[in-house]
Structures are given as C-alpha cells and as structure tokens.
C-alpha cells in the first residue's frame, strides 16, 4: 500500500484562551471547531479553522515552542489583508511584502508565533 499524507495540522502554543480567541477567532476569522481539557481547570487543547486553514492551539507545556513560524499558501492574500485592516485590531497593523516566493502577509500572534500567508506569483 502506498503512503498517502492527508493533511498537516500545526500545533501552536498559547498561554491565554481569551487572548487566543480574540486573535484567532475575532481577528483572523477562524471558528472554534472543538475544545478539550482533561478536566476543569486543566490546560486547553483546541482546534480552530477557516476554510482549508486548520490549526491546533495548546496551553500544554511541551506541545509546541512559542515563537514558531508557519508558511501558509493561499489565494487571495490581498483580500485577506484588506479584511484584517478593516478590523482595526489594536495590536497589529501588518503590511504586504513581495519577494521571489510571492506576496506575503505576516501576522504575529500574541504568543510570538508567526503566520506567513503567502500567495505565490500566479496564484496558489
């Protein structure tokens, strides 16, 4: 049988659920798909998504390294930039950059993780 990879879901470290929801749900426009705690008061492990973008966010020590970077290919980076700029999020005013990989919108979440949304030249 051939090996077939179905999807990749990055895990990002978070330290505060309300702050994570403000950024990932309120600002980036993701939905909370599910949340898990082993019991009340324990660290949260959750999935957020927006279309084909799926991320796991974890308060668990050791699940991920704060300050990680993700390269995310998409179509519509200029539209995403305009959507986010219209929200007047007080902690981030990202611009667009262009280089040999395409046009990139880089967001840094409140926990130091960098999300590089890149539309390759000619579309994704």
RAJO-V872972 format. One record per residue. N is the residue number from 1. RES is the residue in one small letter. PSI is psi in whole degrees, -180 to 180 (999 if undefined). Layout:
# RAJO-V872972
N:RES:PSI, N:RES:PSI
This chain:
# RAJO-V872972
1:x:140, 2:x:150, 3:x:128, 4:x:119, 5:x:132, 6:x:-40, 7:x:161, 8:x:130, 9:x:106, 10:x:149, 11:x:126, 12:x:141, 13:x:133, 14:x:162, 15:x:-8, 16:x:121, 17:x:-46, 18:x:-42, 19:x:-41, 20:x:-44, 21:x:-39, 22:x:-43, 23:x:-57, 24:x:-34, 25:x:-56, 26:x:-45, 27:x:-55, 28:x:-19, 29:x:20, 30:x:161, 31:x:148, 32:x:116, 33:x:-43, 34:x:160, 35:x:146, 36:x:135, 37:x:140, 38:x:-31, 39:x:165, 40:x:139, 41:x:-8, 42:x:164, 43:x:149, 44:x:142, 45:x:123, 46:x:159, 47:x:132, 48:x:152, 49:x:159, 50:x:107, 51:x:-128, 52:x:-4, 53:x:118, 54:x:127, 55:x:143, 56:x:135, 57:x:133, 58:x:134, 59:x:-6, 60:x:127, 61:x:132, 62:x:-11, 63:x:-32, 64:x:165, 65:x:124, 66:x:144, 67:x:20, 68:x:162, 69:x:139, 70:x:138, 71:x:118, 72:x:115, 73:x:140, 74:x:168, 75:x:134, 76:x:31, 77:x:-35, 78:x:-38, 79:x:-40, 80:x:-44, 81:x:-47, 82:x:-42, 83:x:-47, 84:x:-39, 85:x:-35, 86:x:-17, 87:x:-13, 88:x:45, 89:x:124, 90:x:-15, 91:x:0, 92:x:130, 93:x:72, 94:x:153, 95:x:-177, 96:x:140, 97:x:151, 98:x:131, 99:x:-163, 100:x:-17, 101:x:-20, 102:x:-153, 103:x:129, 104:x:137, 105:x:115, 106:x:124, 107:x:137, 108:x:119, 109:x:172, 110:x:-7, 111:x:10, 112:x:1, 113:x:138, 114:x:126, 115:x:113, 116:x:99, 117:x:112, 118:x:130, 119:x:109, 120:x:151, 121:x:132, 122:x:5, 123:x:167, 124:x:999
